[in-house]
Amino acid sequence: MTSGDGISHQNLDRQIPPNATRDRLPSAVRKGDLSIWSVLKHMVGKDLTRFTVPILFNEPLSFLQRLAEYMEYASILTEAASSTDPLRRIELVGAFALSSLSANAFRLSKPFNPLWFETFELDRSHDLGYRFVAEQVSHHPPVSAFHASNDDWEFFGNVSPRLRFWGTSIECQPKAMFTVKLKKFNETYTWEAASISIHNLIMGEMYMDVNGTTTLKCRENGYESKITFKKSSSWTKSGPDFHFEGEISHNKNKVKALYGSWATFLASCPYATFHNKETHKAWVSAFHKCLETKSDEVPLVSGSTVLWKAHRKPQESTQFYNMTYFALSLNEKPKDQEAVERLPPTDCRLRPDMRLMEDGDIDSAADEKHRLEEKQRAARQRHKELKTAVTPAWFEAANDEHGRGESWRFTGSYWKRDFSASEDIF
């Protein structure tokens, strides 16, 4: 039912993702007595990716697996690739770009830094129709590259995160560039990631905010989408806002408004409707009221279409690093020896420190993490002394074709599954 101010409330009826395989880890998160301040006080203003932090601050996933979480809503790309309406296509590609943020909501543990040449594959061609592979292509600076595809689309990019500690908060600048290609329409969509901040590291309850504006462009059809993330305000007191607003324009003419919560949903409606002064004021008020009361309903402006809604989280997700169903599946042990042998020896699932942490053996995990880091340092020193050139196995350096700087191109050879020359990193 729509009120006089043009706002209705809808229960999103969020579902469990298709083919979810587990709703918990073998062991719940272990809360230690270690103070974040005691670890970070000497690192103010510095890049945290260059420092080793205690394993209790980690979750049992590699950053490469966190990149694979972009694929949770890959069905949106398949829908975009079949639409004959270019406006609908940019709506959906934009929804896909935004959807990856939802896995970060209340997810405050740090993924493991990938070892140099570490890889992760997610082959869902048998059930969801796509396959994904990522590789750590550089150690200093850290750069992760990935590529995913099915018959209708390609999605690829590279990420070089920078983490800085500012006393009471941590800022993450992803330095990430992403590209989607819709094959049928010969269209390319490009965007870069927004930065993220984690607040209240010393006192109060920690929370995460997304900052800045993300712009998605399709040069072939003249459409552009912009989303601006709103900073936490007096509405939200000491927690995340989740609020964003944006627009879609065609040849600089604004045609659609975008709005919602980056944790739960994205909707679109006619631009003029959303930006009616009274309607906009009513929606913002209704949004923050729902946020404050933790309502299962979301406010929608009259004439809106919900483009994306987040999957439901497991009931006990707070006991397991606030992971989604999708995230919980990523480090599952291969079912048998045959499944192990299909993977390269560099795959994250075979990384012993993460496996021990997932199983709850924190002390042994910390020892293994230290061993692996020392092994990596020794290998780097050996390469330096011998002056041997080492390059990634599955990606090659290239210039981004859209002028965004250095990029990494997938060679395609990974899926031939000849892993005989893989590095010994574990």
C-alpha positions as CSV (number, residue, x, y, z in Angstrom):
1,M,0.0,0.0,0.0
2,T,1.3,3.4,-1.0
3,S,1.0,6.3,1.4
4,G,0.1,9.9,0.5
5,D,3.8,10.8,0.2
6,G,4.3,8.2,-2.5
7,I,6.2,5.7,-0.3
8,S,5.2,2.1,0.2
9,H,6.8,-0.6,2.3
10,Q,7.7,-4.0,1.0
11,N,9.1,-7.1,2.6
12,L,12.0,-8.3,0.4
13,D,11.4,-11.9,1.3
14,R,15.1,-12.6,1.0
15,Q,16.0,-16.2,0.0
16,I,18.9,-18.6,0.6
17,P,21.1,-18.7,-2.5
18,P,20.7,-21.6,-4.9
19,N,22.8,-24.7,-4.2
20,A,24.1,-23.5,-0.8
21,T,26.3,-26.3,0.6
22,R,26.8,-25.3,4.2
23,D,25.5,-22.8,6.8
24,R,28.5,-23.0,9.2
25,L,32.2,-23.6,9.5
26,P,33.7,-26.6,11.4
27,S,34.6,-24.2,14.3
28,A,33.0,-20.9,15.4
29,V,35.0,-17.7,15.6
30,R,37.4,-17.5,18.6
31,K,37.3,-14.2,20.4
32,G,40.7,-13.4,21.8
33,D,41.7,-10.8,24.3
34,L,44.1,-9.1,21.9
35,S,43.7,-5.3,21.7
36,I,43.5,-3.9,18.2
37,W,45.2,-0.7,19.5
38,S,48.1,-2.7,20.9
39,V,48.8,-4.1,17.4
40,L,48.1,-1.0,15.3
41,K,49.3,1.9,17.5
42,H,52.7,1.9,15.7
43,M,51.1,1.9,12.2
44,V,49.2,5.2,12.1
45,G,49.2,6.6,8.6
46,K,50.9,3.5,7.2
47,D,49.9,1.0,4.6
48,L,48.8,-2.1,6.6
49,T,49.2,-4.4,3.6
50,R,52.9,-4.3,4.3
51,F,52.6,-5.5,7.9
52,T,51.8,-8.9,9.4
53,V,48.9,-8.9,11.9
54,P,48.0,-11.6,14.4
55,I,45.9,-14.4,13.0
56,L,43.0,-13.6,15.4
57,F,42.2,-10.6,13.2
58,N,41.7,-12.9,10.2
59,E,38.9,-14.9,8.8
60,P,39.6,-18.3,7.2
61,L,39.4,-17.0,3.6
62,S,42.0,-15.7,1.3
63,F,41.5,-12.3,-0.4
64,L,41.2,-14.2,-3.7
65,Q,38.2,-16.0,-2.3
66,R,36.8,-12.7,-1.2
67,L,37.1,-11.6,-4.9
68,A,35.1,-14.7,-5.8
69,E,32.2,-13.4,-3.7
70,Y,31.5,-11.0,-6.6
71,M,30.0,-14.1,-8.3
72,E,27.2,-14.7,-5.8
73,Y,24.8,-12.6,-8.0
74,A,26.2,-13.6,-11.4
75,S,22.7,-14.5,-12.5
76,I,22.1,-10.7,-12.8
77,L,24.7,-10.6,-15.6
78,T,23.0,-13.4,-17.4
79,E,19.7,-11.5,-17.2
80,A,21.4,-8.4,-18.5
81,A,22.9,-10.3,-21.4
82,S,19.5,-11.4,-22.6
83,S,17.7,-8.0,-22.4
84,T,17.1,-6.1,-25.6
85,D,16.6,-2.8,-23.7
86,P,19.9,-0.9,-23.2
87,L,18.5,1.0,-20.2
88,R,17.6,-2.3,-18.6
89,R,21.0,-3.6,-19.3
90,I,22.8,-0.8,-17.5
91,E,20.4,-1.1,-14.6
92,L,21.3,-4.7,-14.2
93,V,25.0,-4.4,-14.7
94,G,24.9,-1.6,-12.1
95,A,23.0,-3.9,-9.8
96,F,25.6,-6.6,-10.2
97,A,28.4,-4.1,-9.5
98,L,26.7,-2.9,-6.3
99,S,25.7,-6.4,-5.1
100,S,29.2,-7.4,-4.1
101,L,29.2,-4.9,-1.3
102,S,26.5,-6.7,0.6
103,A,28.8,-9.5,1.7
104,N,30.9,-6.9,3.6
105,A,28.0,-5.8,5.8
106,F,29.1,-6.5,9.5
107,R,32.1,-8.5,8.1
108,L,35.0,-6.9,10.0
109,S,37.6,-9.7,10.0
110,K,40.6,-9.5,7.6
111,P,41.0,-12.1,4.8
112,F,44.4,-13.7,4.6
113,N,46.9,-11.9,2.3
114,P,47.4,-14.2,-0.7
115,L,50.9,-15.6,-1.2
116,W,52.6,-14.7,-4.4
117,F,51.2,-16.9,-7.2
118,E,48.4,-18.2,-5.0
119,T,45.3,-19.1,-7.0
120,F,41.6,-19.8,-6.5
121,E,39.1,-21.3,-8.9
122,L,35.4,-21.4,-8.7
123,D,34.0,-23.7,-11.4
124,R,30.2,-23.5,-11.3
125,S,29.7,-24.4,-15.0
126,H,27.8,-27.6,-14.0
127,D,25.1,-25.8,-12.0
128,L,25.3,-22.0,-12.3
129,G,26.9,-21.8,-15.8
130,Y,30.1,-19.8,-15.1
131,R,33.7,-20.4,-14.0
132,F,36.0,-18.0,-12.2
133,V,39.8,-18.0,-11.6
134,A,42.0,-15.5,-9.6
135,E,45.7,-15.3,-9.1
136,Q,48.0,-13.2,-6.9
137,V,50.0,-11.6,-9.7
138,S,52.2,-9.3,-7.6
139,H,53.4,-9.3,-4.0
140,H,54.8,-5.7,-3.6
141,P,52.6,-4.0,-4.3
142,P,49.9,-6.6,-3.8
143,V,47.8,-7.1,-6.9
144,S,45.1,-9.8,-7.4
145,A,43.7,-10.4,-10.9
146,F,40.6,-12.4,-11.8
147,H,38.5,-13.5,-14.8
148,A,35.0,-15.0,-15.0
149,S,32.9,-16.0,-17.9
150,N,30.0,-17.9,-19.3
151,D,28.5,-18.2,-22.8
152,D,26.9,-14.7,-22.6
153,W,29.3,-12.5,-20.7
154,E,32.8,-11.9,-19.3
155,F,33.7,-10.2,-16.0
156,F,37.3,-9.4,-15.1
157,G,39.5,-7.0,-13.2
158,N,42.4,-6.5,-10.9
159,V,42.6,-5.1,-7.3
160,S,45.5,-3.6,-5.5
161,P,44.2,-2.8,-2.0
162,R,45.7,-0.2,0.3
163,L,44.8,-0.3,4.0
164,R,45.7,2.7,6.2
165,F,45.2,3.2,9.9
166,W,44.2,6.6,11.1
167,G,44.0,6.2,14.9
168,T,40.4,5.3,15.3
169,S,39.6,4.0,11.8
170,I,41.0,2.0,8.9
171,E,40.5,3.2,5.3
172,C,40.6,0.6,2.5
173,Q,41.3,2.0,-1.0
174,P,40.8,-0.9,-3.3
175,K,42.5,0.6,-6.4
176,A,40.3,-1.7,-8.4
177,M,39.2,-1.7,-12.0
178,F,36.4,-3.9,-13.2
179,T,35.0,-4.7,-16.7
180,V,31.9,-6.6,-17.9
181,K,31.4,-7.5,-21.5
182,L,28.0,-8.5,-22.9
183,K,28.9,-10.6,-25.9
184,K,25.6,-10.5,-27.8
185,F,25.6,-6.7,-27.9
186,N,29.3,-6.2,-28.1
187,E,29.0,-3.8,-25.1
188,T,31.7,-3.1,-22.5
189,Y,30.9,-1.7,-19.0
190,T,33.6,-0.3,-16.8
191,W,33.8,0.9,-13.2
192,E,36.1,1.3,-10.3
193,A,35.5,0.4,-6.7
194,A,34.5,2.7,-3.9
195,S,36.6,3.0,-0.8
196,I,35.6,1.5,2.6
197,S,36.2,2.7,6.1
198,I,36.0,0.7,9.4
199,H,35.2,2.9,12.4
200,N,35.3,2.7,16.2
201,L,38.5,0.5,16.4
202,I,39.3,1.7,19.9
203,M,35.9,2.3,21.6
204,G,32.3,1.5,20.8
205,E,31.0,-1.1,18.3
206,M,33.0,-1.3,15.1
207,Y,31.1,-0.7,11.8
208,M,31.8,-0.3,8.1
209,D,31.0,2.6,5.8
210,V,31.3,2.8,2.0
211,N,32.5,6.2,0.8
212,G,32.5,8.3,-2.4
213,T,30.9,7.8,-5.8
214,T,31.1,4.9,-8.2
215,T,30.6,5.6,-11.9
216,L,29.8,2.8,-14.4
217,K,30.0,3.6,-18.1
218,C,29.1,1.9,-21.4
219,R,30.8,3.7,-24.2
220,E,28.9,1.8,-26.9
221,N,25.4,2.9,-26.0
222,G,26.0,6.3,-24.2
223,Y,24.5,5.2,-20.9
224,E,26.2,6.0,-17.6
225,S,25.3,5.1,-14.0
226,K,26.5,6.9,-10.9
227,I,26.0,5.8,-7.3
228,T,27.0,8.0,-4.3
229,F,27.3,6.4,-0.9
230,K,26.1,8.5,2.0
231,K,28.2,9.0,5.1
232,S,26.8,7.9,8.5
233,S,24.9,10.8,10.1
234,S,22.9,11.8,13.1
235,W,20.2,9.5,11.8
236,T,22.3,6.4,12.4
237,K,24.1,7.6,15.6
238,S,27.1,5.2,15.8
239,G,26.5,2.7,13.1
240,P,26.6,2.2,9.4
241,D,24.2,4.1,7.2
242,F,24.0,1.8,4.2
243,H,22.2,4.6,2.3
244,F,23.1,5.4,-1.3
245,E,21.5,7.4,-4.1
246,G,22.4,7.7,-7.8
247,E,21.2,8.1,-11.3
248,I,21.3,6.7,-14.8
249,S,21.9,9.1,-17.7
250,H,21.8,8.8,-21.4
251,N,24.0,11.2,-23.3
252,K,24.0,13.3,-20.1
253,N,20.2,13.3,-19.8
254,K,19.2,11.9,-16.4
255,V,16.5,9.3,-17.0
256,K,16.4,7.1,-13.8
257,A,17.1,7.5,-10.1
258,L,18.8,4.7,-8.2
259,Y,18.5,4.3,-4.4
260,G,18.6,1.8,-1.6
261,S,20.8,0.1,0.9
262,W,24.1,-1.4,-0.2
263,A,23.6,-4.2,2.3
264,T,20.1,-5.3,1.1
265,F,18.6,-3.8,-2.0
266,L,18.8,-1.6,-5.1
267,A,15.7,0.0,-6.7
268,S,15.2,2.3,-9.7
269,C,12.4,4.7,-10.6
270,P,11.9,7.7,-12.9
271,Y,14.4,10.4,-12.0
272,A,11.8,13.2,-11.6
273,T,9.7,11.1,-9.2
274,F,12.5,10.3,-6.8
275,H,13.7,13.9,-6.8
276,N,10.4,15.5,-6.0
277,K,11.3,17.4,-2.8
278,E,8.6,15.9,-0.6
279,T,9.0,12.4,-2.0
280,H,12.7,12.4,-1.5
281,K,12.4,13.7,2.1
282,A,9.8,11.1,2.9
283,W,11.9,8.3,1.5
284,V,15.0,9.2,3.4
285,S,13.0,9.5,6.6
286,A,11.3,6.1,6.0
287,F,14.7,4.5,5.1
288,H,16.4,5.6,8.4
289,K,13.3,4.6,10.4
290,C,13.5,1.1,9.0
291,L,17.3,1.0,9.7
292,E,16.8,2.2,13.2
293,T,14.1,-0.4,14.0
294,K,15.8,-3.2,12.0
295,S,12.7,-3.8,10.0
296,D,12.5,-6.5,7.5
297,E,10.6,-4.1,5.2
298,V,12.2,-1.5,2.9
299,P,10.6,1.8,1.7
300,L,10.0,2.1,-2.1
301,V,9.0,5.1,-4.1
302,S,6.0,4.8,-6.3
303,G,6.8,3.4,-9.7
304,S,10.0,1.6,-8.5
305,T,11.5,-1.6,-9.7
306,V,13.7,-3.7,-7.3
307,L,16.8,-4.6,-9.4
308,W,18.6,-6.6,-6.7
309,K,18.1,-7.9,-3.2
310,A,20.6,-9.6,-1.0
311,H,20.3,-13.2,-0.1
312,R,19.4,-14.1,3.5
313,K,22.4,-14.8,5.8
314,P,22.6,-18.0,7.9
315,Q,20.8,-17.8,11.2
316,E,24.1,-18.2,13.2
317,S,26.3,-16.1,10.8
318,T,27.6,-14.0,13.7
319,Q,29.3,-17.1,15.1
320,F,31.1,-17.6,11.8
321,Y,32.6,-14.2,10.9
322,N,29.2,-12.9,9.6
323,M,29.8,-14.9,6.4
324,T,27.1,-15.4,3.8
325,Y,26.0,-18.8,2.6
326,F,28.1,-18.2,-0.5
327,A,31.2,-17.3,1.5
328,L,30.9,-20.3,3.7
329,S,31.1,-22.6,0.6
330,L,34.3,-21.1,-0.8
331,N,36.9,-22.9,1.4
332,E,35.1,-26.3,1.7
333,K,37.5,-29.2,1.5
334,P,37.5,-31.0,-1.9
335,K,35.3,-34.0,-1.6
336,D,37.9,-36.6,-2.6
337,Q,41.4,-37.1,-4.0
338,E,40.2,-36.8,-7.5
339,A,38.8,-33.3,-6.7
340,V,42.1,-32.3,-5.1
341,E,44.0,-33.4,-8.2
342,R,41.9,-31.2,-10.4
343,L,43.2,-28.2,-8.6
344,P,46.6,-26.6,-9.0
345,P,48.8,-27.0,-5.9
346,T,48.5,-23.2,-5.5
347,D,44.7,-23.2,-4.8
348,C,43.6,-21.5,-1.6
349,R,41.7,-24.5,-0.5
350,L,45.0,-26.3,0.0
351,R,46.5,-23.6,2.1
352,P,47.3,-25.2,5.5
353,D,47.1,-22.2,7.8
354,M,43.6,-21.3,6.6
355,R,42.5,-24.9,6.9
356,L,43.7,-25.2,10.4
357,M,42.0,-21.9,11.3
358,E,38.7,-23.0,9.8
359,D,39.0,-26.2,11.9
360,G,39.6,-24.1,15.1
361,D,43.3,-24.9,15.7
362,I,44.4,-21.3,16.0
363,D,47.8,-21.9,17.5
364,S,48.9,-24.3,14.7
365,A,47.3,-22.0,12.1
366,A,49.5,-19.1,13.4
367,D,52.6,-21.3,13.2
368,E,51.8,-22.4,9.6
369,K,51.0,-18.8,8.6
370,H,54.5,-17.8,9.8
371,R,56.1,-20.7,8.0
372,L,54.4,-19.8,4.7
373,E,55.4,-16.2,5.0
374,E,59.0,-17.1,5.7
375,K,59.0,-19.6,2.8
376,Q,57.8,-16.8,0.5
377,R,60.5,-14.4,1.7
378,A,63.1,-17.0,1.1
379,A,61.8,-17.7,-2.4
380,R,61.8,-14.0,-3.2
381,Q,65.4,-13.6,-1.9
382,R,66.5,-16.7,-4.0
383,H,65.0,-15.2,-7.1
384,K,66.7,-11.9,-6.4
385,E,70.1,-13.5,-5.9
386,L,69.8,-15.7,-9.0
387,K,68.3,-12.8,-11.0
388,T,65.6,-15.2,-12.3
389,A,62.5,-13.6,-13.8
390,V,59.3,-15.1,-12.4
391,T,55.9,-14.2,-13.9
392,P,52.4,-15.2,-13.0
393,A,51.1,-18.4,-14.6
394,W,47.7,-17.4,-15.8
395,F,47.6,-13.6,-16.3
396,E,49.9,-11.3,-18.2
397,A,50.6,-7.6,-17.7
398,A,48.8,-5.3,-20.2
399,N,47.6,-1.7,-20.5
400,D,43.9,-1.3,-19.8
401,E,42.1,-0.7,-23.1
402,H,40.0,2.1,-21.5
403,G,42.9,4.1,-20.3
404,R,42.8,3.2,-16.6
405,G,46.5,2.3,-16.3
406,E,48.3,-1.0,-15.8
407,S,46.0,-4.1,-16.0
408,W,46.3,-7.9,-16.2
409,R,44.9,-10.0,-19.0
410,F,43.8,-13.6,-18.5
411,T,45.6,-15.9,-21.0
412,G,42.9,-18.6,-20.9
413,S,45.4,-21.4,-20.5
414,Y,44.3,-22.1,-16.9
415,W,41.3,-24.2,-18.0
416,K,43.6,-26.6,-19.9
417,R,44.5,-27.8,-16.4
418,D,48.2,-28.4,-17.0
419,F,49.6,-27.4,-13.6
420,S,52.9,-29.2,-13.9
421,A,54.9,-25.9,-13.7
422,S,53.0,-24.5,-10.7
423,E,55.1,-22.8,-8.0
424,D,55.6,-24.6,-4.7
425,I,54.2,-22.0,-2.3
426,F,52.6,-24.1,0.5
